[in-house]
């Protein structure tokens, strides 16, 4: 694994807490395990940080002045944040932290925490993410999976990988039994389904974020693949949770 791949596998992690000693302690603890750690003092700063960085994990304090952890969690999910979020809580706030899990938090960490237990929980979370996001062994398939929202045509893939248009099509067909356009749409629509399930973004915003030029095109393709319109898919998926 090269240096960039290692950095991706180990973070970055965002620690959000208004108490400086907590952020300093967690920063020392996590950097000792080679994680890249960023910090924020409150929910508003956390939202700005998330806009600027692609975090793997967020440790989010429940009780903070101004925007508390619950409201920050709600806004992060509404904006489509894909990071796993662990709530950091005192003993008396455990019922609220448990409630936060139903709002999209992965788990909660109780203060005072045991360093070894905390690190074990974080290591397992990152390891699980890495297993889920392991790229396909074929570089063409892997590149499209990772960059589907930014790829416009076979030419983009061919130029980036230094191969011909015919090789792009052949390798996609060999490994997925789909045409290039079918596979690209499938990758985009998987991301769209995640956003419909986990955020309050409207359909036009999701269309833009997943690489479709118009909301009409997105809605038409989504209906062809899913059998129902995007908004109906959102309502159905939420009714099943």
Backbone as CSV, one residue per row, in Angstrom:
resi,resn,N_x,N_y,N_z,CA_x,CA_y,CA_z,C_x,C_y,C_z
1,UNK,0.848,-1.194,0.000,0.000,0.000,0.000,0.883,1.243,0.000
2,UNK,0.656,2.220,-0.931,1.490,3.401,-0.981,1.072,4.394,0.092
3,UNK,1.814,5.515,0.168,1.578,6.481,1.239,0.183,7.074,1.177
4,UNK,-0.299,7.409,-0.030,-1.641,7.980,-0.157,-2.708,6.984,0.227
5,UNK,-2.532,5.714,-0.158,-3.512,4.688,0.195,-3.552,4.463,1.700
6,UNK,-2.366,4.490,2.326,-2.320,4.323,3.773,-3.048,5.450,4.471
7,UNK,-2.839,6.686,4.026,-3.513,7.826,4.641,-5.012,7.704,4.513
8,UNK,-5.479,7.241,3.348,-6.908,7.080,3.151,-7.464,6.010,4.076
9,UNK,-6.711,4.916,4.241,-7.172,3.817,5.074,-7.210,4.196,6.544
10,UNK,-6.420,5.196,6.977,-6.317,5.562,8.382,-7.079,6.846,8.719
11,UNK,-7.817,7.384,7.822,-8.521,8.616,8.176,-8.880,9.392,6.927
12,UNK,-9.147,10.692,7.083,-9.048,11.456,8.313,-10.259,11.278,9.237
13,UNK,-10.051,11.612,10.499,-11.084,11.553,11.522,-11.298,12.972,12.055
14,UNK,-12.548,13.350,12.278,-12.876,14.658,12.843,-13.358,14.478,14.277
15,UNK,-12.728,15.195,15.209,-13.124,15.192,16.618,-13.820,16.513,16.914
16,UNK,-15.074,16.452,17.359,-15.866,17.654,17.615,-16.210,17.718,19.099
17,UNK,-15.626,18.685,19.806,-15.873,18.822,21.247,-15.477,20.224,21.669
18,UNK,-16.278,20.845,22.540,-15.956,22.196,22.996,-14.932,22.200,24.122
19,UNK,-14.610,21.051,24.697,-13.615,20.976,25.756,-12.248,20.649,25.152
20,UNK,-11.311,21.586,25.307,-10.003,21.448,24.670,-9.259,20.203,25.138
21,UNK,-9.408,19.848,26.409,-8.654,18.695,26.909,-9.122,17.400,26.260
22,UNK,-10.426,17.336,25.902,-10.946,16.142,25.214,-10.360,16.055,23.806
23,UNK,-10.403,17.156,23.054,-9.866,17.120,21.686,-8.371,16.835,21.695
24,UNK,-7.645,17.407,22.676,-6.201,17.145,22.767,-5.922,15.683,23.101
25,UNK,-6.705,15.128,24.041,-6.514,13.733,24.423,-6.800,12.803,23.242
26,UNK,-7.920,13.021,22.572,-8.284,12.168,21.452,-7.300,12.323,20.291
27,UNK,-6.820,13.538,20.079,-5.834,13.753,19.014,-4.556,12.978,19.297
28,UNK,-4.049,13.056,20.522,-2.837,12.305,20.871,-3.061,10.801,20.734
29,UNK,-4.223,10.353,21.204,-4.527,8.929,21.179,-4.602,8.405,19.745
30,UNK,-5.279,9.134,18.881,-5.494,8.672,17.509,-4.250,8.835,16.639
31,UNK,-3.519,9.920,16.834,-2.293,10.085,16.043,-1.249,9.042,16.435
32,UNK,-1.323,8.531,17.670,-0.390,7.464,18.068,-0.628,6.195,17.268
33,UNK,-1.832,6.069,16.669,-2.149,4.938,15.799,-2.124,5.333,14.324
34,UNK,-1.483,6.457,14.029,-1.270,6.919,12.648,-2.534,7.414,11.959
35,UNK,-3.548,7.785,12.708,-4.719,8.417,12.105,-4.436,9.897,11.863
36,UNK,-4.987,10.420,10.787,-4.962,11.854,10.497,-6.158,12.465,11.222
37,UNK,-5.926,13.377,12.162,-6.986,13.888,13.028,-7.180,15.382,12.822
38,UNK,-8.449,15.794,12.615,-8.825,17.200,12.582,-9.752,17.456,13.781
39,UNK,-9.870,18.709,14.196,-10.731,19.031,15.339,-11.658,20.196,15.015
40,UNK,-12.778,20.242,15.733,-13.717,21.358,15.654,-14.257,21.619,17.055
41,UNK,-14.521,22.889,17.375,-14.928,23.262,18.720,-16.442,23.236,18.924
42,UNK,-17.206,23.205,17.841,-18.660,23.189,17.965,-19.274,22.653,16.682
43,UNK,-20.612,22.535,16.692,-21.299,21.966,15.547,-21.150,22.777,14.280
44,UNK,-21.186,24.096,14.397,-21.069,24.948,13.208,-19.712,24.787,12.539
45,UNK,-18.659,24.742,13.354,-17.324,24.537,12.794,-17.196,23.151,12.181
46,UNK,-17.850,22.172,12.800,-17.818,20.814,12.256,-18.435,20.774,10.858
47,UNK,-19.558,21.468,10.673,-20.204,21.485,9.359,-19.289,22.107,8.309
48,UNK,-18.573,23.157,8.691,-17.637,23.785,7.747,-16.496,22.835,7.411
49,UNK,-16.001,22.123,8.402,-14.917,21.170,8.171,-15.363,20.057,7.223
50,UNK,-16.573,19.573,7.422,-17.074,18.476,6.595,-17.260,18.925,5.150
51,UNK,-17.585,20.192,4.943,-17.690,20.720,3.580,-16.342,20.692,2.869
52,UNK,-15.257,20.803,3.655,-13.923,20.926,3.066,-13.138,19.620,3.014
53,UNK,-13.578,18.591,3.763,-12.809,17.356,3.856,-13.735,16.140,3.766
54,UNK,-13.179,15.050,3.287,-13.920,13.793,3.173,-13.528,12.898,4.345
55,UNK,-14.288,12.976,5.440,-13.929,12.240,6.653,-14.428,10.806,6.615
56,UNK,-13.646,9.919,7.230,-14.052,8.531,7.379,-14.922,8.341,8.621
57,UNK,-14.605,9.108,9.679,-15.264,8.948,10.975,-15.320,10.302,11.670
58,UNK,-16.439,10.556,12.375,-16.592,11.775,13.166,-16.940,11.374,14.592
59,UNK,-16.147,11.872,15.548,-16.452,11.708,16.972,-17.122,13.000,17.412
60,UNK,-18.410,12.940,17.718,-19.233,14.133,17.891,-19.769,14.218,19.317
61,UNK,-19.355,15.260,20.046,-19.821,15.458,21.417,-21.316,15.768,21.411
62,UNK,-22.014,15.206,22.366,-23.459,15.410,22.438,-23.813,16.791,22.970
63,UNK,-23.128,17.211,24.027,-23.433,18.478,24.698,-22.409,19.538,24.321
64,UNK,-22.846,20.543,23.545,-21.982,21.654,23.168,-22.794,22.929,23.172
65,UNK,-22.179,24.082,23.456,-22.911,25.347,23.368,-23.283,25.658,21.926
66,UNK,-24.366,26.402,21.750,-24.819,26.698,20.401,-25.488,25.478,19.790
67,UNK,-24.950,25.004,18.691,-25.486,23.813,18.042,-25.012,22.560,18.766
68,UNK,-25.938,21.790,19.334,-25.524,20.584,20.054,-25.283,19.429,19.080
69,UNK,-24.848,18.295,19.632,-24.501,17.163,18.787,-25.664,16.593,18.008
70,UNK,-26.858,16.595,18.609,-28.034,16.048,17.920,-28.376,16.871,16.689
71,UNK,-28.373,18.195,16.825,-28.679,19.060,15.687,-27.577,18.966,14.633
72,UNK,-26.318,18.881,15.086,-25.214,18.739,14.137,-25.346,17.436,13.363
73,UNK,-25.681,16.346,14.063,-25.903,15.058,13.417,-26.998,15.160,12.365
74,UNK,-28.101,15.802,12.725,-29.219,15.944,11.782,-28.781,16.688,10.529
75,UNK,-28.031,17.783,10.700,-27.608,18.565,9.540,-26.578,17.817,8.699
76,UNK,-25.683,17.087,9.356,-24.710,16.300,8.607,-25.399,15.273,7.722
77,UNK,-26.376,14.570,8.277,-27.095,13.560,7.502,-27.917,14.200,6.394
78,UNK,-28.525,15.344,6.696,-29.330,16.031,5.678,-28.481,16.498,4.510
79,UNK,-27.208,16.792,4.757,-26.304,17.256,3.705,-25.616,16.111,2.967
80,UNK,-25.911,14.866,3.372,-25.339,13.733,2.661,-23.977,13.301,3.146
81,UNK,-23.596,13.666,4.377,-22.306,13.255,4.924,-22.241,11.729,4.997
82,UNK,-21.178,11.147,4.434,-21.023,9.693,4.382,-20.145,9.138,5.490
83,UNK,-19.590,10.008,6.326,-18.739,9.544,7.425,-19.573,8.792,8.464
84,UNK,-18.963,7.795,9.095,-19.579,7.185,10.260,-19.485,8.178,11.417
85,UNK,-20.541,8.251,12.236,-20.568,9.230,13.319,-20.781,8.511,14.645
86,UNK,-19.860,8.741,15.591,-19.991,8.221,16.946,-20.245,9.382,17.892
87,UNK,-21.283,9.282,18.709,-21.587,10.313,19.675,-20.729,10.115,20.925
88,UNK,-20.204,11.211,21.455,-19.418,11.182,22.686,-20.294,11.772,23.786
89,UNK,-20.532,11.013,24.857,-21.542,11.410,25.828,-21.131,11.109,27.257
90,UNK,-21.665,11.902,28.187,-21.536,11.597,29.603,-22.581,10.580,30.015
91,UNK,-22.441,10.047,31.198,-23.336,8.976,31.679,-24.805,9.382,31.617
92,UNK,-25.113,10.584,32.054,-26.512,10.999,32.110,-27.153,11.204,30.759
93,UNK,-26.347,11.260,29.706,-26.887,11.519,28.367,-27.032,10.255,27.524
94,UNK,-26.812,9.098,28.132,-26.846,7.867,27.349,-28.190,7.659,26.639
95,UNK,-29.355,7.885,27.293,-30.623,7.709,26.555,-30.702,8.580,25.305
96,UNK,-30.188,9.809,25.390,-30.191,10.686,24.215,-29.242,10.166,23.145
97,UNK,-28.091,9.645,23.576,-27.136,9.092,22.612,-27.715,7.880,21.904
98,UNK,-28.423,7.050,22.644,-29.073,5.889,22.034,-30.114,6.349,21.017
99,UNK,-30.840,7.396,21.366,-31.824,7.953,20.433,-31.151,8.466,19.162
100,UNK,-29.919,9.006,19.331,-29.197,9.535,18.172,-28.869,8.446,17.169
101,UNK,-28.730,7.215,17.644,-28.436,6.110,16.739,-29.560,5.934,15.729
102,UNK,-30.800,6.135,16.180,-31.924,6.038,15.239,-31.903,7.175,14.228
103,UNK,-31.163,8.246,14.547,-31.030,9.362,13.615,-29.832,9.243,12.700
104,UNK,-29.112,8.122,12.786,-28.023,7.884,11.851,-26.653,7.729,12.463
105,UNK,-26.527,7.931,13.789,-25.225,7.722,14.424,-24.913,6.227,14.460
106,UNK,-23.637,5.905,14.344,-23.214,4.513,14.354,-23.246,3.931,15.755
107,UNK,-22.792,4.699,16.747,-22.620,4.183,18.107,-22.390,5.374,19.020
108,UNK,-22.198,5.117,20.310,-21.833,6.195,21.212,-20.672,5.763,22.099
109,UNK,-19.910,6.752,22.554,-18.761,6.548,23.430,-19.056,7.258,24.734
110,UNK,-18.962,6.554,25.823,-19.289,7.133,27.119,-18.045,7.686,27.799
111,UNK,-18.140,8.923,28.292,-17.073,9.515,29.094,-17.236,9.063,30.546
112,UNK,-16.157,8.808,31.280,-14.775,8.711,30.777,-14.572,7.396,30.035
113,UNK,-13.894,7.444,28.905,-13.717,6.249,28.092,-12.382,5.591,28.374
114,UNK,-12.329,4.297,28.120,-11.084,3.540,28.223,-10.360,3.617,26.876
115,UNK,-9.133,4.122,26.835,-8.436,4.299,25.547,-8.394,3.039,24.688
116,UNK,-8.106,1.887,25.294,-7.998,0.656,24.507,-9.335,0.273,23.889
117,UNK,-10.415,0.434,24.660,-11.738,0.098,24.138,-12.141,1.049,23.024
118,UNK,-11.853,2.342,23.212,-12.173,3.325,22.181,-11.411,3.026,20.899
119,UNK,-10.112,2.785,21.010,-9.303,2.505,19.821,-9.773,1.241,19.111
120,UNK,-10.142,0.222,19.887,-10.616,-1.020,19.274,-11.889,-0.774,18.479
121,UNK,-12.783,0.049,19.027,-14.036,0.358,18.335,-13.779,1.142,17.052
122,UNK,-12.857,2.096,17.116,-12.534,2.897,15.936,-11.817,2.057,14.879
123,UNK,-10.880,1.229,15.308,-10.157,0.369,14.369,-11.116,-0.555,13.621
124,UNK,-12.079,-1.119,14.333,-13.040,-2.022,13.687,-13.918,-1.267,12.700
125,UNK,-14.308,-0.045,13.051,-15.123,0.767,12.150,-14.376,1.070,10.852
126,UNK,-13.119,1.491,10.972,-12.321,1.806,9.789,-12.064,0.547,8.967
127,UNK,-11.779,-0.570,9.644,-11.530,-1.829,8.931,-12.761,-2.259,8.148
128,UNK,-13.931,-2.107,8.752,-15.174,-2.471,8.062,-15.396,-1.583,6.847
129,UNK,-15.110,-0.284,6.979,-15.223,0.620,5.839,-14.278,0.211,4.715
130,UNK,-13.057,-0.148,5.086,-12.072,-0.535,4.073,-12.487,-1.804,3.337
131,UNK,-13.082,-2.746,4.090,-13.557,-3.980,3.432,-14.676,-3.673,2.451
132,UNK,-15.582,-2.776,2.836,-16.714,-2.441,1.979,-16.287,-1.670,0.739
133,UNK,-15.240,-0.840,0.896,-14.835,0.029,-0.209,-13.656,-0.514,-1.004
134,UNK,-13.282,-1.757,-0.738,-12.160,-2.335,-1.479,-12.445,-2.287,-2.983
135,UNK,-11.544,-1.713,-3.774,-11.806,-1.559,-5.205,-11.788,-2.894,-5.945
136,UNK,-12.497,-2.934,-7.042,-12.491,-4.092,-7.924,-11.068,-4.319,-8.429
137,UNK,-10.725,-5.572,-8.709,-9.350,-5.877,-9.137,-9.040,-5.325,-10.516
138,UNK,-10.068,-5.073,-11.331,-9.814,-4.489,-12.643,-9.805,-2.967,-12.515
139,UNK,-8.735,-2.301,-12.978,-8.630,-0.850,-12.772,-9.701,-0.041,-13.493
140,UNK,-10.223,-0.545,-14.615,-11.275,0.180,-15.324,-12.553,0.178,-14.494
141,UNK,-12.940,-1.001,-14.015,-14.139,-1.119,-13.185,-13.979,-0.292,-11.917
142,UNK,-12.810,-0.409,-11.270,-12.571,0.310,-10.021,-12.633,1.822,-10.232
143,UNK,-12.059,2.298,-11.333,-12.046,3.736,-11.583,-13.461,4.269,-11.775
144,UNK,-14.282,3.551,-12.503,-15.660,3.999,-12.723,-16.451,3.946,-11.420
145,UNK,-16.265,2.899,-10.627,-16.951,2.812,-9.341,-16.620,3.997,-8.448
146,UNK,-15.369,4.406,-8.441,-14.919,5.460,-7.535,-15.216,6.863,-8.052
147,UNK,-15.363,7.016,-9.376,-15.502,8.362,-9.952,-16.726,8.501,-10.858
148,UNK,-17.733,7.685,-10.633,-18.883,7.666,-11.548,-19.597,9.012,-11.636
149,UNK,-19.601,9.781,-10.549,-20.334,11.050,-10.566,-19.615,12.124,-11.370
150,UNK,-18.344,11.897,-11.718,-17.566,12.897,-12.453,-17.227,12.459,-13.870
151,UNK,-17.423,11.188,-14.177,-17.112,10.668,-15.509,-18.249,10.996,-16.462
152,UNK,-17.897,11.530,-17.638,-18.935,11.867,-18.610,-19.030,10.893,-19.769
153,UNK,-17.916,10.232,-20.092,-17.898,9.355,-21.257,-16.766,8.346,-21.135
154,UNK,-16.749,7.385,-22.070,-15.648,6.413,-22.123,-14.311,7.118,-22.300
155,UNK,-14.314,8.240,-23.012,-13.083,8.964,-23.288,-12.405,9.404,-21.994
156,UNK,-13.198,9.825,-20.994,-12.631,10.245,-19.713,-11.853,9.101,-19.063
157,UNK,-12.426,7.902,-19.131,-11.786,6.726,-18.530,-10.554,6.330,-19.331
158,UNK,-10.705,6.296,-20.648,-9.600,5.882,-21.514,-8.391,6.801,-21.361
159,UNK,-8.626,8.107,-21.325,-7.518,9.053,-21.213,-6.846,8.962,-19.847
160,UNK,-7.641,8.771,-18.799,-7.057,8.685,-17.459,-6.199,7.436,-17.306
161,UNK,-6.633,6.319,-17.869,-5.927,5.048,-17.698,-4.962,4.742,-18.838
162,UNK,-4.995,5.560,-19.884,-4.073,5.352,-20.992,-4.395,4.129,-21.832
163,UNK,-5.675,3.870,-22.061,-6.094,2.736,-22.885,-7.070,3.227,-23.944
164,UNK,-7.455,2.332,-24.852,-8.352,2.718,-25.931,-9.809,2.671,-25.476
165,UNK,-10.680,3.311,-26.268,-12.119,3.265,-25.982,-12.629,1.830,-26.046
166,UNK,-12.096,1.064,-27.000,-12.536,-0.326,-27.152,-12.153,-1.156,-25.939
167,UNK,-10.972,-0.902,-25.372,-10.566,-1.635,-24.175,-11.468,-1.310,-22.988
168,UNK,-11.883,-0.060,-22.874,-12.807,0.312,-21.794,-14.086,-0.503,-21.908
169,UNK,-14.668,-0.519,-23.090,-15.923,-1.248,-23.294,-15.754,-2.744,-23.055
170,UNK,-14.674,-3.307,-23.577,-14.455,-4.746,-23.462,-14.288,-5.172,-22.012
171,UNK,-13.533,-4.413,-21.242,-13.277,-4.804,-19.855,-14.520,-4.638,-18.988
172,UNK,-15.307,-3.618,-19.269,-16.573,-3.473,-18.540,-17.503,-4.637,-18.871
173,UNK,-17.593,-4.994,-20.134,-18.447,-6.104,-20.547,-17.970,-7.419,-19.933
174,UNK,-16.664,-7.638,-19.908,-16.107,-8.878,-19.374,-16.388,-9.026,-17.885
175,UNK,-16.222,-7.955,-17.119,-16.310,-8.052,-15.665,-17.701,-7.790,-15.102
176,UNK,-18.576,-7.135,-15.871,-19.901,-6.792,-15.333,-21.062,-7.283,-16.196
177,UNK,-20.767,-7.738,-17.430,-21.804,-8.134,-18.400,-22.734,-6.971,-18.727
178,UNK,-22.222,-5.760,-18.637,-22.991,-4.562,-18.956,-22.226,-3.713,-19.957
179,UNK,-22.955,-2.831,-20.635,-22.282,-1.835,-21.459,-21.688,-0.767,-20.549
180,UNK,-20.815,0.058,-21.119,-20.218,1.134,-20.333,-21.308,2.016,-19.733
181,UNK,-22.275,2.433,-20.558,-23.310,3.358,-20.084,-24.174,2.710,-19.013
182,UNK,-24.504,1.438,-19.172,-25.291,0.747,-18.151,-24.556,0.695,-16.817
183,UNK,-23.276,0.370,-16.874,-22.497,0.260,-15.640,-22.325,1.623,-14.975
184,UNK,-22.058,2.648,-15.780,-21.908,3.997,-15.233,-23.199,4.422,-14.533
185,UNK,-24.336,4.196,-15.176,-25.618,4.552,-14.573,-25.867,3.767,-13.286
186,UNK,-25.531,2.486,-13.299,-25.729,1.681,-12.092,-24.915,2.225,-10.923
187,UNK,-23.676,2.597,-11.175,-22.832,3.151,-10.119,-23.409,4.459,-9.594
188,UNK,-23.865,5.302,-10.498,-24.461,6.575,-10.081,-25.747,6.351,-9.292
189,UNK,-26.543,5.397,-9.733,-27.833,5.166,-9.077,-27.681,4.536,-7.708
190,UNK,-26.636,3.750,-7.492,-26.391,3.224,-6.150,-26.113,4.368,-5.183
191,UNK,-25.341,5.345,-5.646,-25.086,6.531,-4.821,-26.376,7.322,-4.609
192,UNK,-27.188,7.438,-5.655,-28.454,8.161,-5.535,-29.374,7.489,-4.519
193,UNK,-29.419,6.166,-4.523,-30.251,5.450,-3.560,-29.807,5.740,-2.132
194,UNK,-28.493,5.757,-1.901,-27.977,6.080,-0.565,-28.426,7.467,-0.126
195,UNK,-28.344,8.442,-1.042,-28.728,9.806,-0.704,-30.229,9.922,-0.457
196,UNK,-31.019,9.202,-1.218,-32.467,9.219,-1.016,-32.842,8.610,0.336
197,UNK,-32.112,7.583,0.743,-32.401,6.901,1.998,-31.934,7.680,3.216
198,UNK,-30.813,8.383,3.105,-30.157,8.917,4.294,-30.124,10.433,4.390
199,UNK,-30.619,11.163,3.376,-30.575,12.620,3.430,-31.941,13.210,3.088
200,UNK,-32.043,14.526,3.306,-33.242,15.260,2.925,-33.011,16.099,1.681
201,UNK,-31.935,15.830,0.956,-31.691,16.530,-0.301,-32.841,16.282,-1.264
202,UNK,-33.234,17.334,-2.015,-34.313,17.111,-2.969,-33.785,16.397,-4.210
203,UNK,-34.686,15.953,-5.053,-34.310,15.119,-6.195,-33.373,15.861,-7.148
204,UNK,-33.585,17.157,-7.328,-32.712,17.914,-8.235,-31.289,18.000,-7.683
205,UNK,-31.146,18.151,-6.363,-29.813,18.187,-5.754,-29.110,16.835,-5.896
206,UNK,-29.862,15.763,-5.688,-29.289,14.425,-5.829,-28.888,14.174,-7.276
207,UNK,-29.697,14.646,-8.197,-29.373,14.515,-9.615,-28.021,15.147,-9.923
208,UNK,-27.792,16.356,-9.415,-26.523,17.050,-9.653,-25.362,16.334,-8.989
209,UNK,-25.566,15.859,-7.771,-24.472,15.224,-7.019,-24.065,13.867,-7.599
210,UNK,-24.944,13.250,-8.347,-24.636,11.929,-8.878,-24.263,11.948,-10.358
211,UNK,-24.091,13.147,-10.926,-23.509,13.247,-12.257,-24.466,13.349,-13.428
212,UNK,-25.756,13.482,-13.160,-26.726,13.620,-14.259,-26.866,15.084,-14.646
213,UNK,-27.010,15.335,-15.933,-27.047,16.718,-16.416,-28.364,17.411,-16.093
214,UNK,-29.464,16.657,-16.093,-30.762,17.245,-15.778,-31.520,16.336,-14.824
215,UNK,-32.419,16.927,-14.054,-33.231,16.136,-13.136,-34.189,15.240,-13.917
216,UNK,-34.605,15.684,-15.101,-35.508,14.869,-15.924,-34.810,13.582,-16.374
217,UNK,-33.561,13.718,-16.793,-32.797,12.533,-17.213,-32.588,11.593,-16.027
218,UNK,-32.207,12.171,-14.898,-32.012,11.362,-13.695,-33.282,10.598,-13.330
219,UNK,-34.412,11.285,-13.308,-35.672,10.652,-12.911,-36.060,9.545,-13.880
220,UNK,-35.823,9.778,-15.168,-36.165,8.771,-16.171,-35.284,7.528,-16.009
221,UNK,-33.980,7.731,-15.859,-33.062,6.597,-15.700,-33.336,5.865,-14.388
222,UNK,-33.583,6.617,-13.330,-33.849,5.991,-12.031,-35.094,5.102,-12.117
223,UNK,-36.118,5.601,-12.770,-37.359,4.810,-12.879,-37.138,3.553,-13.711
224,UNK,-36.326,3.649,-14.762,-36.038,2.485,-15.591,-35.323,1.399,-14.789
225,UNK,-34.396,1.813,-13.919,-33.591,0.849,-13.166,-34.287,0.368,-11.896
226,UNK,-34.980,1.272,-11.190,-35.580,0.915,-9.896,-37.049,0.534,-10.014
227,UNK,-37.662,0.899,-11.123,-39.074,0.558,-11.308,-40.039,1.575,-10.746
228,UNK,-39.540,2.536,-9.962,-40.381,3.580,-9.383,-39.614,4.905,-9.416
229,UNK,-40.322,6.045,-9.326,-39.640,7.340,-9.328,-38.797,7.533,-8.057
230,UNK,-37.814,8.445,-8.100,-36.939,8.650,-6.942,-37.681,8.982,-5.648
231,UNK,-38.657,9.896,-5.708,-39.357,10.283,-4.489,-40.151,9.126,-3.900
232,UNK,-40.748,8.328,-4.771,-41.480,7.153,-4.288,-40.522,6.139,-3.656
233,UNK,-39.331,6.003,-4.238,-38.329,5.108,-3.663,-37.953,5.571,-2.259
234,UNK,-37.782,6.883,-2.096,-37.443,7.429,-0.768,-38.532,7.095,0.253
235,UNK,-39.771,7.324,-0.100,-40.875,7.067,0.828,-40.964,5.585,1.166
236,UNK,-40.791,4.737,0.170,-40.883,3.294,0.391,-39.758,2.802,1.272
237,UNK,-38.530,3.273,1.015,-37.383,2.803,1.800,-37.485,3.261,3.246
238,UNK,-37.992,4.449,3.478,-38.122,4.938,4.851,-39.262,4.261,5.600
239,UNK,-40.299,3.875,4.863,-41.396,3.165,5.507,-40.978,1.771,5.968
240,UNK,-39.933,1.229,5.346,-39.463,-0.122,5.676,-38.452,-0.126,6.818
241,UNK,-37.958,1.067,7.220,-36.965,1.118,8.303,-37.634,1.295,9.652
